[in-house]
Amino acid sequence: MPVVALLSTQIDDDIAERYARARWLLLRGTVGGTWADSTYAFCREALGYDMAGFFQRHSETLRRDVRGILEALLR
């Protein structure tokens, strides 16, 4: 079964429905939920890794680096 793992909850409903009709597993970027509907719950329960905690711990660095990359691209 193909799997789509999102890091956010933002996905167009039409696209999500298309994955569901094709019998793809869609893991959304929710912190709660089960391993079968949440990317972060899957990582925590199946892999033993707290991905949500990783993003919380490194959010300032990630934000700064992404901002720098975007500014360089837009110059």
Backbone bond lengths (Angstrom), bond angles and torsions (degrees), N, CA, C in turn:
res aa  C-N    CA-C-N  psi(-1)  N-CA   C-N-CA  omega(-1)  CA-C   N-CA-C  phi
1 M - - - 1.449 - - 1.523 108.41 -
2 P 1.325 118.14 123.81 1.457 121.46 175.36 1.529 110.74 -65.45
3 V 1.323 115.50 149.39 1.462 121.81 -178.53 1.517 109.06 -129.28
4 V 1.336 116.14 136.57 1.460 122.97 171.60 1.517 106.21 -114.16
5 A 1.334 117.61 120.71 1.460 122.34 -179.69 1.522 108.76 -111.59
6 L 1.318 116.00 113.80 1.459 122.20 179.93 1.523 109.69 -99.00
7 L 1.315 116.66 147.10 1.458 120.90 176.29 1.515 111.48 -95.19
8 S 1.318 117.69 -2.69 1.457 122.28 177.30 1.526 108.23 -135.81
9 T 1.304 115.66 179.77 1.461 120.08 178.23 1.524 111.15 -98.91
10 Q 1.323 116.79 2.07 1.455 120.74 -175.41 1.517 111.13 -85.34
11 I 1.324 115.20 106.81 1.459 121.48 173.11 1.525 106.38 -150.01
12 D 1.294 115.94 137.81 1.452 120.87 178.78 1.530 109.00 -62.33
13 D 1.321 116.68 135.46 1.469 121.00 -178.13 1.520 112.62 -58.07
14 D 1.336 117.45 -37.46 1.468 120.41 179.01 1.529 111.23 -63.06
15 I 1.318 115.99 -40.10 1.461 119.95 -179.80 1.524 110.22 -69.70
16 A 1.335 116.98 -43.09 1.467 120.58 177.99 1.527 110.56 -60.37
17 E 1.325 116.32 -40.70 1.467 120.63 178.65 1.532 110.81 -65.12
18 R 1.317 117.35 -38.08 1.460 121.39 178.52 1.530 110.62 -62.53
19 Y 1.332 117.37 -42.76 1.467 120.39 176.35 1.525 110.67 -62.46
20 A 1.325 116.86 -42.76 1.471 120.81 -179.35 1.529 110.90 -63.08
21 R 1.337 117.50 -43.13 1.468 120.40 178.85 1.520 112.03 -63.45
22 A 1.333 116.21 -32.55 1.463 120.87 179.33 1.538 111.25 -83.87
23 R 1.329 116.11 3.46 1.470 123.09 179.47 1.525 112.67 63.34
24 W 1.333 115.44 39.16 1.454 121.38 172.35 1.520 107.91 -91.32
25 L 1.307 117.66 145.22 1.458 121.83 174.58 1.521 107.73 -84.57
26 L 1.316 117.02 124.88 1.457 122.25 -179.00 1.524 108.33 -110.44
27 L 1.324 115.69 111.01 1.462 121.69 176.71 1.520 107.33 -97.77
28 R 1.311 116.00 118.11 1.472 120.26 -178.97 1.518 109.93 -92.60
29 G 1.305 115.90 161.48 1.456 121.55 -176.05 1.512 113.88 -82.83
30 T 1.324 116.83 52.04 1.466 120.51 176.10 1.524 108.94 -98.58
31 V 1.325 116.25 146.63 1.464 120.57 180.00 1.528 110.09 -77.14
32 G 1.330 116.92 -35.69 1.456 120.80 177.80 1.512 110.30 -89.48
33 G 1.297 115.69 -176.57 1.457 120.06 177.67 1.515 111.32 105.20
34 T 1.312 114.80 -165.81 1.455 121.01 -178.25 1.519 109.72 -112.49
35 W 1.328 115.61 171.40 1.462 120.32 179.56 1.529 111.54 -62.33
36 A 1.341 117.92 -18.93 1.461 121.64 -176.78 1.526 113.44 -92.34
37 D 1.347 118.42 -2.80 1.471 118.66 178.56 1.534 113.32 -137.87
38 S 1.318 118.12 -5.18 1.457 121.67 -177.75 1.527 110.91 -128.17
39 T 1.326 116.31 125.15 1.458 120.87 177.34 1.520 110.69 -58.47
40 Y 1.341 116.27 -43.45 1.461 120.29 -175.94 1.525 111.26 -71.16
41 A 1.333 118.13 -37.82 1.469 120.77 176.04 1.524 109.99 -66.80
42 F 1.336 117.61 -38.87 1.459 120.29 177.71 1.524 110.51 -60.39
43 C 1.321 117.08 -48.18 1.466 120.32 -179.50 1.530 110.89 -62.07
44 R 1.315 116.63 -40.75 1.466 120.94 -179.49 1.530 111.18 -67.21
45 E 1.330 117.24 -47.84 1.463 121.03 -173.50 1.531 113.31 -83.25
46 A 1.326 118.13 -41.18 1.462 120.60 -175.11 1.526 112.54 -88.84
47 L 1.329 116.69 -35.27 1.456 120.00 -175.78 1.520 113.35 -103.91
48 G 1.338 115.95 -14.46 1.460 119.54 -178.25 1.518 112.94 71.88
49 Y 1.333 116.88 27.29 1.463 121.05 -178.96 1.518 110.30 -125.81
50 D 1.316 116.35 132.21 1.462 122.38 -179.52 1.530 109.63 -89.73
51 M 1.338 116.30 84.23 1.460 120.61 -178.46 1.530 111.86 -66.43
52 A 1.326 117.29 -36.39 1.468 119.94 177.55 1.525 109.66 -61.34
53 G 1.325 116.62 -41.19 1.460 121.00 177.44 1.520 111.54 -63.44
54 F 1.335 116.68 -38.10 1.465 120.56 176.77 1.516 110.65 -57.85
55 F 1.340 116.57 -48.46 1.466 119.90 -178.85 1.528 111.32 -66.44
56 Q 1.320 117.69 -35.09 1.469 120.48 176.52 1.525 110.66 -65.53
57 R 1.326 116.70 -45.00 1.465 120.61 -178.36 1.529 112.51 -66.77
58 H 1.310 117.45 -31.55 1.465 121.11 -173.63 1.527 113.48 -112.41
59 S 1.319 117.51 15.77 1.471 120.06 -174.49 1.523 113.11 -61.15
60 E 1.325 118.37 -40.38 1.466 119.90 -179.13 1.528 111.06 -65.72
61 T 1.311 117.68 -42.81 1.467 121.45 178.96 1.525 110.65 -64.66
62 L 1.324 116.74 -45.77 1.461 120.48 178.96 1.520 111.37 -61.87
63 R 1.328 116.42 -44.29 1.470 121.00 179.78 1.527 110.43 -61.07
64 R 1.336 116.77 -45.73 1.466 121.14 -179.14 1.528 110.75 -63.61
65 D 1.330 117.32 -45.29 1.466 120.63 -178.19 1.526 112.33 -66.65
66 V 1.313 117.54 -42.13 1.473 120.68 178.22 1.523 110.14 -64.71
67 R 1.324 117.06 -42.35 1.467 120.19 177.85 1.523 110.43 -60.23
68 G 1.335 117.55 -43.77 1.460 120.98 179.31 1.518 112.26 -62.65
69 I 1.304 117.01 -41.76 1.466 121.37 178.72 1.529 110.70 -64.51
70 L 1.332 116.78 -45.71 1.461 120.13 179.49 1.517 111.79 -63.38
71 E 1.329 117.35 -41.61 1.466 120.03 178.39 1.518 110.94 -62.82
72 A 1.347 116.85 -40.66 1.470 119.74 179.16 1.538 110.97 -65.83
73 L 1.301 116.76 -39.47 1.463 120.05 178.87 1.520 112.88 -67.78
74 L 1.313 117.34 -32.48 1.456 121.39 -176.53 1.527 112.88 -85.43
75 R 1.317 117.84 -8.91 1.466 120.48 178.21 1.500 111.04 -75.29
